[in-house]
């Protein structure tokens, strides 16, 4: 998207970031993202985002996917995964009293 569609130009010719108003949503505060900003970021209605405070500012970014272990390992048995990746890492010799399956 063309930056000029997202940013305004001030009286002295400098780019101005879009401004939004903070409002109340229940007991929380909320902001509404302008459509051009949401489209440029690829954010759609109902999508989860991550919000953090950084250096006194607010950072908003698309949330990465979250998977359960069941979802990650679906489709293969434990034995199949071990056969594929069993030798992928060399952790060194066994130490201590842990039980090691071979």
LINRA-V179923 format. One line per field, one symbol per residue. burial: + if it has 16 or more other C-alpha atoms within 10 Angstrom, else -. A space follows every 10 residues. Layout:
burial->???
//
This chain:
burial->-----++--- ---------- ---------- ---------- --+------- ---------- ---------- ---------- ---------- ---------- --
//
